[in-house]
Amino acid sequence: MKKRDKFLISLPLYGAVFVLISVLMALNHLIDFNSSYMKEEHSELRIFYKQVEWALKPYLANKNFEMVRSYCKDFENDPDFRVRVLDGEKKFLIADSKPAEKLPEDASSHFHSLLPKENNMTYSGYVIADNTKYYIELILSEAPVVKILVEAQWNIIIFFISCFIFLLLCTIFIILKIQIPFNTLQRQVVKIAKGELDTEIELPESRILHELAGAVSVMAHKLKNQIIRLRQLEEFRKDFIANVSHEVKTPLTAITSAVELLETKNDYAEKQDVDCLNILAFQAKRLNNLINDILALAQIEDRQTNDEKHFCKFNLNELISNAIHHLNIEAARVNFISEEEINFYGNEQLIEQAVTNLIVNAIKYSHSDVIDVKLTKTDNNIRIDVTDYGIGIAPEHLDRIFERFYRVDKARSRATGGTGLGLAIVKNIAILHNGTVEVKSEINKGTTFSIILPVG
């Protein structure tokens, strides 16, 4: 048996021992009270006997038995007290406060039957009056007191039985409502600890464990999400390292080749030296862009897990206009379309970066002469649509286009200096603002990338 189970079951046992000790102490006090009461009653009866003896002695000396009977008759209405006067041999009854039927001449046996019985306290003695011996007997019935004491004892016994039944019911309640549900909850928690994260936590009806089970359920759900997140991050780390290694290897190989050519420049013409320098400059720029995009993506993902998002309220119309102006585009015409002024609460720098990435991608890869940037607002969200009318994207690429380092045309992307992280950055910026991204495309008709942000 586990220590917890022993503790739960021992609680009623401790209670039963405490009640038993209390009952024994109460009975002991009751016995002490009874003993003290009897001693006090016996002392008072002895004193009263002296008073009766002092009162009856003159009448007995004068043989005035009528006055003796009259004196005894005064106690006739006292149900618990009796006074009797007999001759010295206790054969003849002279007076009795509780008169009985006429006695036979020799009534010693009858007198014997009237001697104190159980629950009676008797004090008696002989008195000599005028050289004649008489017997005076006082009988005090203790039946009322004994009745009260017996009732008290029964009440104590009933109290003990009631407490025992109550504690028994408490034990059953603890077993059914606490111990069994707690053991069940423990088994479920152990399963979760062993990695069985899909284990369902049963919520017990007992209020004592309901909140605890609910908290464990929430904890298990969060733990499951964190473990899934860690697994995803581990997979991302592996893919990231592989992709970065591959991406960095290409420009490094080109740079190495160019350096080797420069080292042997005496064997080549001046034009070839210039080509090597151009290769070095282009690949160095690619590496710089790749590192910048990796750092930007890492910063965006870090902001998703903390509260430092640096949000403020700004005008989206001005932001998009400034982004188009700063690009200084000559290869295509970019049209900005908006029917109303729209304010948004978010990170102004990141939103501008996301819009810029979509416009630059459209210019580089679509071969479209016109790019439309449309800003609209509904009751629930804000949409930023970047549409080109170029070559389009094949359907098999649409589901993966926002993945890191994924390229539709790898050769063409590297030729233009792309890092494969632009759309992944756009997606993470949208997620940081509790938004989403969409893409729709048709071959030779064009492509529309959309950033959908919540209103508020």
C-alpha positions, 0 to 999 in steps of 0.5 A, spaced: 500 500 500 502 506 498 504 512 503 498 516 500 493 511 501 495 509 508 495 516 510 488 517 507 485 511 510 489 512 517 485 519 518 478 515 520 482 510 524 485 516 528 478 519 528 476 513 531 481 512 536 480 520 538 473 518 539 474 512 543 479 516 548 473 521 549 468 516 550 472 512 555 474 519 559 467 521 559 465 514 562 471 515 567 468 522 569 461 519 570 463 514 574 467 519 579 461 523 579 457 517 581 462 515 586 462 523 589 455 523 589 454 517 593 459 519 598 455 526 599 448 523 599 451 518 604 454 523 609 447 527 608 443 521 610 447 520 616 446 527 618 439 527 617 439 520 621 441 524 627 436 529 626 430 524 626 433 520 632 433 527 636 426 528 634 423 521 635 427 519 642 422 523 646 416 520 643 419 513 644 421 514 651 414 516 653 411 510 648 407 516 644 407 511 638 402 516 635 406 522 635 412 517 632 407 515 626 405 522 625 412 524 625 413 519 619 407 521 616 410 527 614 414 524 609 409 520 606 409 524 600 416 524 598 417 518 593 424 517 594 425 517 602 422 513 607 422 512 614 421 506 619 421 505 626 421 498 629 422 495 635 429 493 638 428 486 635 426 488 628 419 484 629 414 489 629 413 495 625 412 501 630 411 507 624 412 507 617 412 513 612 410 508 607 404 504 610 403 497 608 397 492 609 396 490 616 402 485 618 402 479 621 404 478 628 411 475 627 413 479 620 420 478 621 420 475 614 416 481 611 421 486 614 426 483 611 423 484 604 423 491 606 430 492 607 434 496 602 434 493 595 438 495 589 439 502 588 437 504 595 441 507 600 440 506 607 442 508 614 440 505 620 441 505 627 439 503 634 436 508 639 435 507 647 429 511 650 427 509 657 431 503 657 428 500 651 431 499 644 428 501 638 431 501 631 430 507 626 431 506 618 432 511 613 431 509 606 433 513 600 431 511 593 437 512 588 433 510 582 432 517 579 439 518 579 441 511 577 436 512 571 439 519 569 446 516 570 444 510 565 441 514 560 448 518 560 451 512 559 447 510 553 447 517 550 455 516 550 455 509 547 450 511 542 454 517 541 460 513 540 456 508 535 454 514 531 461 517 531 464 510 529 458 509 523 460 517 521 467 515 521 466 508 517 462 513 512 468 518 511 472 512 510 468 509 504 467 516 502 475 517 502 476 511 498 470 512 493 471 519 492 478 521 493 483 515 493 480 511 487 479 517 483 486 520 485 489 513 483 486 513 476 489 520 475 496 518 478 496 512 473 494 517 467 499 522 469 504 517 469 502 515 462 503 522 460 510 522 463 512 516 459 510 520 453 503 517 452 501 525 450 494 523 447 492 520 454 485 523 456 485 526 463 478 524 466 475 529 470 472 526 477 466 529 480 469 530 486 470 538 487 477 536 491 480 533 485 476 536 479 480 542 479 487 538 480 485 534 474 483 540 470 490 543 471 493 537 469 489 536 463 491 543 461 498 542 463 498 535 459 495 539 453 501 545 453 506 539 454 504 536 448 504 542 444 511 544 447 513 537 445 510 537 438 513 544 437 520 542 439 520 536 434 518 541 429 524 545 431 529 540 431 526 538 424 527 545 422 534 545 425 536 539 421 533 542 414 536 549 416 543 546 417 542 542 410 539 548 406 544 553 409 550 548 408 547 547 401 546 555 399 553 557 402 557 552 399 555 554 392 557 562 393 563 559 397 565 554 391 564 560 386 569 565 390 574 559 391 574 558 384 575 566 382 580 566 387 584 561 384 584 564 377 586 571 380 592 567 383 594 565 376 592 571 373 599 571 369 596 566 365 590 570 363 588 576 360 586 582 363 578 581 362 578 574 365 581 578 371 575 583 371 570 577 370 573 574 377 572 580 381 565 580 378 564 573 380 567 575 387 562 581 388 556 577 386 557 571 390 559 576 396 553 579 395 549 573 395 552 571 402 550 577 405 543 577 403 543 570 405 545 572 412 541 578 412 535 574 411 537 568 416 537 573 421 531 577 419 527 570 419 530 568 426 528 575 429 521 574 427 520 567 430 523 570 436 518 575 437 513 570 436 515 567 442 515 573 447 512 580 448 517 584 445 513 585 438 514 593 438 507 594 435 504 601 434 499 604 430 500 607 423 497 608 416 498 602 411 497 607 405 503 611 406 507 605 408 505 601 401 506 608 397 513 609 401 515 602 400 514 602 392 518 609 392 524 606 396 524 601 391 526 605 385 523 600 380 525 601 372 523 594 370 516 594 371 510 599 373 507 598 380 500 601 381 498 602 388 490 601 388 486 603 395 479 606 396 480 608 403 485 610 408 486 604 413 490 604 419 493 598 422 496 596 429 502 592 428 510 592 427 511 598 421 518 596 419 516 588 418 509 590 414 514 594 410 519 588 409 513 583 407 510 588 402 517 589 399 519 582 398 512 580 395 513 586 390 521 584 389 519 577 387 514 579 382 518 583 379 524 578 379 520 572 377 514 573 373 517 577 367 510 582 368 511 589 365 505 591 370 505 590 378 498 591 382 498 592 389 491 593 392 489 595 399 482 593 401 478 592 408 472 588 410 469 588 417 474 582 419 480 583 416 485 587 411 488 585 405 494 586 401 494 583 394 500 583 390 498 581 383 503 580 377 501 578 370 507 574 368 508 566 367 505 564 373 506 558 378 505 551 376 500 548 381 505 543 384 509 548 387 503 552 390 503 548 397 510 549 398 512 556 396 512 559 403 517 553 405 524 556 407 529 555 401 524 552 396 525 555 389 520 554 383 526 555 379 532 554 382 537 556 377 533 562 375 533 564 383 540 563 384 542 567 377 538 573 380 541 572 387 535 570 391 536 566 398 529 562 398 527 565 404 523 571 402 516 568 402 518 564 408 519 571 411 513 574 409 509 568 412 512 569 419 511 576 419 503 575 417 503 570 423 506 575 428 500 579 426 495 573 427 494 573 420 495 569 414 498 569 407 495 566 400 497 565 393 493 564 387 496 563 380 495 560 373 500 559 368 501 564 363 496 569 366 499 571 373 500 570 380 497 574 386 500 573 393 495 576 399 497 578 406 491 577 410 491 581 417 486 582 422 482 588 423 483 591 430 
